[in-house]
Amino acid sequence: MASCSQCSAGCDIECAAIKPGLDQTRWQLILLACSLLSEFITTEYFVTHPFVNTAIEAAHKAGDLIMKYRDRVDSIPVERKARGDYASEIDRACEALIRAELQRRYPDHAIVGEEDGKTGDSENVWLIDPIDGTTNYLRGIPHYSISIALSVKGRVEHGVVYDPVRDELFAASRGEGATLNNRRIRVSGRTDLNGAIIAAAFPFRNRRLLPAYRSMFDDVFEQVDDIRRAGVSSMDLAYVACGRLDGYWELALKPWDIAAGALLVQEAGGVITDIAGGDHWLNSGHVIAAPFKLITPLRQLVEPHLTEAIRARLKS
């Protein structure tokens, strides 16, 4: 095959770099053909698991509902569950829609949702956050997602995070890799914290953790380029999985906040642990996620600030 210096495609099309006598129009058409062929050659497409297909279908339906009402949020009834924690009628409607879709396909599965708690009794448990980033949604900030995961015998096996604003669908099945809009994704290749962009979030659900968090923040901020706080944990994890962010840590999360995103990170070649480096991240809600070469340096910055209350949560 010819090697094209213009498009770097491994193809047998000779472009203007090889035959400079071609007229400009034909040159541009050939370059476009090379580009399209290169995209076809290098893109991996995946056949997803039926569980994931069901979650994707449910997420898209919920996303359509979210987008339908995004310009009318002032008219949506909202409940203040706690300081900084809200639930709207759209949250509840989306969760009901997702539950109905899952129960229609898998009536014997259990479901745990942020708004309506647990229903059913099974070793197959769906974890749903119908709108991760409700505050963003209600404020007109275009950054929120739907998170759906399936845990089997206590281990997350499938996960979907859908951003309806950008129409970005992140999906993963254990052992099968992670994808963004059906294309394989990988964590960043960064090997040290110098130059890294890390995501984090204030522990608004448990403000007693704020002093410890501030100390963690100060130490991490000294070592990295910057820290982002977007208010959507599932998308923070998805962004780590696709290399947009180099790491993430947060305290006091719920299982539905992190289950799908954590699997994305793992299947994209990254590591997720609890705040002390153990495997109690799902139940404790204290989470660190990063590429393999960054997970230990990041943990070493936050671990010295763990309080006894945080450590006790890791053991529960």
N, C-alpha and C positions, 0 to 999 in steps of 0.2 A: 504494500500500500504506500501511496505517496504521503510524505510528511508535510503538512501545510503550515508554513510559518505565519500565515495570517490568522488562522482559526484554531490551530493545534489539534484538529480532528484527525483521527486515524482513519482516513478514507482514501478512495482511489479517484477522487475528483481533483483535477488539476485546476488550481485557482490562479488568480492574476499574479500571485507571487512567483509562480512557476512559469507562467506564460504572460509576461508583462505587456504583450501586444493587444490583449483583449480590450474591447471598448468598455467604458465606465459602467454602462447599464448591465452588460453581461457579467462584469466583474462583481457587481453588487449582488446579482442573482445567485452567482456561484458561491459567494461568501455566505449568503443566507442559507443555501442548501447545505453547505458544510456545517454551519452552526446547528441547524435542525438535526442533521445526521449525528453530530457529536452528542447532542442532548439525548437522542434515542439510544446511542451506544452506552452512555455513561449512567443513565437513569435506571434504577432498580425498582421494579414494581412487585407488589406483594399480594398474595391471596390471604385475606384475613380470616381469622377463626369465626365461626358462627356467633359465639358470644360477643365478639368485638363488633361484628356486623349489626347485631341487635342494639348494642350500646351506641353505635354511630347513628343508626336510624333514630333512636330516641333523642340523642343529643341534637341532631339536626332539627327535629320537630320542636324541641324546647327552644333552640336558637331562633327559629322562625317566630315563635311567640314573643321572645325577648325583644327582637328587633321590631316587631309590629308595634310594641308599646313604648319604645325607647324615647319617642318624641312627645309622649303623653304622661311622663312619670309624675308630674305634679297632681294628676288626678287619681293616682294609684293609692289605695289605702296601705298604710305602713304601720307596722307594730315595732316599737322599740323594745327589744328583748333585754338589752343591757346597754350600758354606756358604750357607744361606738358600734353596737351590734343590732342590726335591723333585719326585719323580714317583711317583704311586701307581698301583696296578693299575687304578683307575678312569680315570686319565688315559689309560693304554694301551688300555683297553677302549673308551673313547670315541673315541680316534683310529682304532682299527681299525674301529669302526662307521661313522665318517664316511668313511674311506677306501673301505670297501666300497660305500657309497652313491654316492660320486662315481665310482668305477671301474665300477659297474654302468651308470651313465648315460653316462659319458664315458671309455671304456677307453683311448683314445689320449692322454689328458691326463696330464701329470706331476703329482706331489703332493709337497709338502714339509711334513712335520709335525714338531712339536717333539720328539716321542718317537722316531719311527722314521726320521727323515731323509728323503732324497729317493728317490722311485721314478719310473721313466719318463723319457722324453726328449721334450719337446714345447715349443713356444712358448706353450702354454697351461699355466700352472702354478698349482695350488691351494696356498694357504698356510694351514695349520691350526694353531691352538692349541686343543687339546681341552678344557683347563680353564685359562683365564687367571685366576690367583689360586689356585693349588693350595694354598698355605700357608693362605690364608683358609679354604678348603674343609676342610682337615684339622683346623683349629682350631675349626671350627664357627662361623666368622664368615660371615654370609650375604651375601657379596659376591664373586661370581666370574662368569665368562662363558665362552661358546664363541665363538671367532673364526674365521671362514672367509672367505677372499678368493680371487679369481681374477685372476691377472696374465696379460696377453696381450702378448707381445713386450716384456716388461720393464715394462709399465705396469699398475697395478692398475685393473681395469675394473668389478669387482663385489665387494661385500662384505656380510657379515652378522655382527652381534654380538648374541648372545642371552643374556639374563639369565634363567636358569630359576627363580630365586627369586621375582622379581617378574613373570615371564612378559612381559618387555619384549623385543621383537624390533626391532632397528635394522637397516635395510637400505638399500643404495644401489647404483645403477648409474651409470656415468659419463655425464653429460649428462642424467640423468633425475631428479635430486634425491635427497634422503634422507628416510627415513620412520622413524617409531616406531609400531609396531603399525598400519602402513598409513596413517598420517597424516603429512603433510609436517612436517618440522622445520627450524628455522633456528637459526643461532648467535645469541648474545645481541647486543643492540643497543648494548651499552656502548661508549663512545667514548674513555674514558681508564682508566688503571689504578686511579685513586682509587675505592675501593669495590668493586674486582674480587675475585673468589674464583678462585684459580689452583690447579691440581693439579700435583703433582710426585711424584717417587719417588727414594729413595736408590739409587745405583748398586751394588746388592748383588752383581751378577755381576762387577764390576770395581771393587773397593774402592780401588784406587790413584787413582781419579777423585774420591774423597770430598773432598779438600781444595779442589779446584776447585768441586765442587758446593756445599760449604758457603759459599763466597764468593758464588756465584750466589744461593743461598738467602737469604743476609743482605740482598743488594741488592734482590731482588724483594720480600722480606717488608716492607722499609721503605716500599714504594710501594703495596702492595695491602692490602685488608681482612684477608685470611687466605689460608693455603695448606693444601690438603688432600692427604693421602697415604693412599690407599686400597689400593694394592697390585695394581691391575688396570688395566693400561695401555689395553687395548681399551675398557673402560668409561669411563675418564677421557676418552678421545677421543670416545666416543659422547655423553658428558655435555657436552662442549664443543659438539658438533654440535647438540644440542637446547637449548642455552642454560642448562643447569643450572650449568655452569662457564664462566668467562670466558676461560680459557686453560690451557695445559698445556706443561710441558717435562720432558724426561727424557733420560738418557744411557745408552748401551750396551744398547739394546734389540735384539731379533731381528726379522727381517722378519715372522714370524707374529704377533708381539706387536702390530704397528702397522698392517699393511696394510689390514685392513678398516676400522678406526677412522679412519685417515687419509682414506680415501675418503669416509666419512661426513661428516667435517669439510668437505672440499672441496665436496661436493654440497649441504651445508647453508649454503653461502655463506662459509665460513671459509677460512683459509690455513694450509697446513702447509709448513714448511721444515726444513732441517737447522739446527743450532745457530748456524751462521754466516750464515744467510739464503739458502743455496743449495738445490739440489734433490737432494742426496745423502742424504736422510733415511732412505730404505728400506734402503740398504746400510750406512750408517754407524751407524744406530740412535740417533743424536743428534738429537732432535726438538723442535720448537716448533710449537704449534698455537694459533690464536686467531682471533677476528674480524679483518677487514682493518685496522681502526683501532687494534687493540691489538698486532698482530704485531710491528711495528717497535719500539714502546716496550719490549715484553717482551724482544725480541732484544737491544736496546741495553743492557739490564741484565745479561744473561748472557754476552754475547760478550766483554767485556773479561777474563773469567776463563778463557778457553780456553787450555789448555796446548798445547805443541807436539804431544804425543801425540794429543790430541783433534783438532787441525787436520790431522794426518797421516791420521787415520781418514777425515776428510771427503774426502780426495783419492784414497782407495783404491777 
